[in-house]
Amino acid sequence: MTILIIIYLLIFIIFALIAYAILQIKLFGMKVKDFWTFIEANQMLDKLYKFANQYENMSSQEQIIYLSEAEKIFNAFDKVPNELWEEEYDKYKKVLSKYQDIRMLRWDTKNRKESET
């Protein structure tokens, strides 16, 4: 009987902690979905950061994938307050810089092709 009471108590504590976390997220002015998207984007930021540091010349397909994933990250980070991702700012700037470089490179290549025709 005591084990059953302990199990019920632990389950109650777990649900109370989850409810408290959701309440804190909502009090911070965010939606839970946006916060979860931010967590996933933060993991992808680490991957793109490593990718941006390793590869100087990407194939056209790699560039498109990088741009697509970076845009998802930027959208997720825009939905949460800056205080949540201050520690990731350097990685964010590096990914943004690489994103801008690729966009400029693709824009320049597109303009060259159009001027040749």
Rosetta blueprint (number, residue, H / E / L):
1 M L
2 T H
3 I H
4 L H
5 I H
6 I H
7 I H
8 Y H
9 L H
10 L H
11 I H
12 F H
13 I H
14 I H
15 F H
16 A H
17 L H
18 I H
19 A H
20 Y H
21 A H
22 I H
23 L H
24 Q H
25 I H
26 K H
27 L H
28 F L
29 G L
30 M L
31 K L
32 V H
33 K H
34 D H
35 F H
36 W H
37 T H
38 F H
39 I H
40 E H
41 A H
42 N H
43 Q H
44 M H
45 L H
46 D H
47 K H
48 L H
49 Y H
50 K H
51 F H
52 A H
53 N H
54 Q H
55 Y L
56 E L
57 N L
58 M L
59 S L
60 S H
61 Q H
62 E H
63 Q H
64 I H
65 I H
66 Y H
67 L H
68 S H
69 E H
70 A H
71 E H
72 K H
73 I H
74 F H
75 N H
76 A H
77 F H
78 D H
79 K L
80 V L
81 P L
82 N H
83 E H
84 L H
85 W H
86 E H
87 E H
88 E H
89 Y H
90 D H
91 K H
92 Y H
93 K H
94 K H
95 V H
96 L H
97 S H
98 K H
99 Y H
100 Q H
101 D H
102 I H
103 R H
104 M H
105 L H
106 R H
107 W H
108 D H
109 T H
110 K H
111 N H
112 R H
113 K H
114 E H
115 S H
116 E H
117 T L
